[in-house]
Amino acid sequence: MIAGHRYRTGHRIVGRVMIEVDAVRVVDPAKITNADARRAGFPDAATLVGQLREEPALPVYRIAFHVVDEPDPRSVLAATADLSPADRSELDRRLDRLDRASSHGPWTRAVLAVIAAHPGTRAAELAAGFERETLPFKNDVRKLKNLGLTESLEVGYRLSPRGQTYLTGNDS
């Protein structure tokens, strides 16, 4: 994590929120106070230190962050169904770049088409249709999500309004 950068969380209890990292520092576990521990959700420093990793030679980091009270930029982008010719050209360029960089050949438009045809289908089933492992396939779909073209569902994916417009060619 890098101070000043924003990250999306995927926590199942508190929901998906954006955080911004304020500071990242290496700390000596022996100097963690009870107040530090309580801020991190532990009853005391001894309990927190007891939960740290098994390898004492690894550094311990204190990460300070705050919740960003703004929508996820990907969601805002995904909801935008209007594509200008410049938007389409930029998406074509970026998808072509993803296809060229892929070790398994062009995939972007085929994955968009399959998601459009089978919304809500489990990632493992979609990946199997491409004879791919599930986790690398999910990473690729995340790249499409970062472009605002797909949305994650409780199970599977669907095209976003932006993705539907891109795939059907109904530009503004």
N, C-alpha and C positions, 0 to 999 in steps of 0.2 A: 504494500500500500504506500501511496505517495501523498504527502501533505498537499492540500489544495485540489486533489483529484476527487471526483465523485464516483460512487459505486452503487450498483443496484444490489439490494439484498434479496434473498429468497426464503426468508425465515417463515416457516409454516405457522408459527404461533402469532407473531406480530404482523404478518403480512409482508408484502413486498414494498419496501420503501427505498428512497434514495438517501445516502449518507454522504457527507463531505468530510474528508479527513483533515483535521486541524493540525495534528502533530504526530510524529512517529519517533520514539526515542528508545534506545537500549537502556534497560534498567537493571540494577543489581537486585536479584530476588530478596536478598537480606535487608534491603532498604524499603521494601513494600510495606506500607503502613496499614493499620486496620481501616483507616478512612479510605485509602486507595482500594482496599479489598471490598468494602461496602459499596463503593461507586461501581465496581465491576460485578456486583451481585453476589458476593461471598460474605459470610458472616464475619470473617476476620482474616488477617494476613496469613496465618498458619494454614487455614483451609485452602486459600488461593494458592499458596506456594506448594502445598501438597498435591494440587491438581496439575501442576506444570509437567512438562514432558519428562521422559525418563532419562534423557541424555543431558547431564548437567553442563557439558561444555558448550551447548548451543545457547545463543543469546536469548534473552527475554525482552520482548518489545512492549512498550506501553503505547497504545494507539488511542488518541483522543479524536472524537468525531462528533458531529451533530447531524440530526435528521434534517434533510432539505425538504421544505414544504412547497415543492413544485412537482408537477407531473413528470413522469419519466419521458425524456425527449423522444424515445423510440415510440411511445404510445401516441404522442402528439403527431409525429411523422406518419405513423401507421393510419391514423384516423383521417389523414388528408387524402381524399380521393382524387383531387384535381392534379393532373400531371401536365406541366407545360412541355413543349418540345425539348427544352433544355433539361428538364427533370428526367424525361425519358432517355435522352442522350447520356446523361450522367449515370443513370441506372444501367443502361446498356454497357457503358464503359466499365463500371464496377463489377457487374456480373461477368463480363468477358475476362476481366482480370482474375476474379476468383476461379473461373474455369481454367485459365492458363496456368495458374499456380497449383492446381489440384494434381495430386499423384494418381488419381483414378479417372482422369479425363473430365470433360465438360459435364456438369451436373446441375447447375443452378436452375435453368429453365425447366428441366425435367422434374426436379423436385418441386418447383412451384406448381407445375401441372398436376402432379400426383396429389399434393396437398389440396389443391382446388377440387380434384375429383373425389377425394376421400377425407374430408375434414373430420377431425376427432379420432382418427385412427392412431393406434399406439405407435410410437416411434420405432419400436422393435419390428413391427410388421412392415412399416414403410421401408426401413433399412433393409430388411430381408428381400424386399422387392427389387432393390438395387444391388443385392448380393454384397451388402456392406455390414460392418459391425455397428451396433447401436450407438455407442458413445461418439465415434467420429461422425456418424450421420447427424446426431443431435448437435454437435459442434458446427456442422455445416448449416443446419437450419437456423442456429443462433446467428450466423453471419447474415442470413436473409432477414432475420428479425431486426438486426442492427441497421439494416437499410429500410426498415419500416414496411417490409413486404409480407411478413407473417406475424401471427399472434399465437402465443401458447395458450392452450386450453387445459383444463384439469387433466384430460387425457388427450394427447395428440396436439395437432395444430390446425389452424385455418389461415386462409389468406386474409390479410387486413384489407380495408377499403383501398388503400394505396396499391397493395399487391393485386387485387382484383382488377383495378384499372390498368395496371401495367400489363397483366397477362392477357386481358381482353383487347387491349389497344384502344380503349375508349378515353382518349386524352381530352383535356380541355382545349 
